[in-house]
Amino acid sequence: MKQSVDRMLTTHTGSLPRPPAMLGLLVEEQQARRSDRADLDSSVRAAVQDVVNRQAATGLDVINDGEQGRVDYTVYVKDRLTGYDGESTPLGTDGASEFPELAELLKPFASPFQVRPTCTGPIDWSDWAAVEADIDNLKAAATDAPAEEVFMTSPSPGQIARFLHNEYYATDEEYLYALAEVMKRQYRAIVDAGFLLQLDCPDLALGRHQIFAHLTLEEFRAVAAMHVEVLNYAVADLPPDRMRMHICWGSTLGPHHTDVPIRDVIDIVLQARPAAVAFPGANPRHEHEWKVWRELKLPEGKIIIPGVIDSTTNFIEHPEVVADRIIRYAEVVGRENMLAGVDCGFGTFAGRLQVDSRIVWMKLESLVEGARRASAELWG
């Protein structure tokens, strides 16, 4: 994993805007209106190539496939694994019951992909070829890309369990370990392909208010610790420096007033094997939490990737604001112990457009320019 040796490196969280034409093909496939995937496969390959080219042209250092061919960052696994034939379970909207007016305002931002079937049978791979296609598409697109590194995302066992509920395995822990046994094949394949593996783990933060709000903080911390143990089991044979993980409190436009503070979970998160931890650091609810790192010593071999761009607003951050955020973190953890990132994905759910696609790329340009300005101050 590249570190910021002589300048501040930049990256993002994973998902980026998808082409409208490809979205239409994804909708048709999910609604079982297409038996032939040739058009969709071709569209995905073109979209991956385009998004890789745009990231490189923008100046980002650590890039990916933008999750172009996936309906989202987690639930897509339902189409690649056995066992998910149960009824779809809804996922609550942040603040929906407390703020009904906000719930109405957010309806236009809903994704057309809302099917989240429960697990009603044993989990195994049913479409491993789809994983291979993801890897092949990114390999082909990134071959000549002038990037420092390339990453690919994959959901953690705990994150999959958050979206796809269990009705088959005897306990939650048994379900998580079953997911770990299956998903470790995908984790290994990504690393073997030469990519950095990013494990998406919103369950370690977002899970507090969305799934486990009925628990005390200590009870939730015990659940989070168990999720990290399962994650470590799944990646036990992979080098920590070939992995990074992302935690967050959701990419929604909700109030986030019930988000668990990062100081209440970060010690558990840092027990995970991946060498780097990415987290939101720019949005109004969590920007102040850079101060946590003044008290918490970063463990040897760990680096952080704080978000210095908010992924839910159409405001384009001024590069000076970005530089200030980077410098604050660098002064407390060390400039070589961080990369500059984005709070969450810009295309978390296909079809849910919160930030204008053109603005997304302008915000990423501001990230790159802000990192350049911060580098000038940090390295002289």
HELIX and SHEET records of a PDB file:
HELIX    1   1 PRO A   20  GLN A   30  1                                  11    
HELIX    2   2 ALA A   38  THR A   58  1                                  21    
HELIX    3   3 VAL A   75  ASP A   79  5                                   5    
HELIX    4   4 PRO A  100  LEU A  106  1                                   7    
HELIX    5   5 LYS A  107  PHE A  109  5                                   3    
HELIX    6   6 TRP A  128  ALA A  142  1                                  15    
HELIX    7   7 PRO A  157  PHE A  163  1                                   7    
HELIX    8   8 ASP A  172  ASP A  192  1                                  21    
HELIX    9   9 PRO A  202  LEU A  204  5                                   3    
HELIX   10  10 GLY A  207  GLN A  210  1                                   4    
HELIX   11  11 LEU A  217  ALA A  234  1                                  18    
HELIX   12  12 PRO A  240  ARG A  242  5                                   3    
HELIX   13  13 ILE A  262  ASP A  264  5                                   3    
HELIX   14  14 ILE A  266  VAL A  269  1                                   4    
HELIX   15  15 GLU A  287  LYS A  291  5                                   5    
HELIX   16  16 VAL A  292  GLU A  295  1                                   4    
HELIX   17  17 PRO A  319  VAL A  333  1                                  15    
HELIX   18  18 ARG A  335  ASN A  337  5                                   3    
HELIX   19  19 SER A  357  TRP A  379  1                                  23    
SHEET    1   A 6 VAL A  62  ILE A  63  0                                        
SHEET    2   A 6 GLU A 149  PRO A 155  1                                        
SHEET    3   A 6 LEU A 196  ASP A 200  1                                        
SHEET    4   A 6 MET A 243  HIS A 246  1                                        
SHEET    5   A 6 ALA A 276  PHE A 279  1                                        
SHEET    6   A 6 ILE A 303  PRO A 306  1                                        
END                                                                             
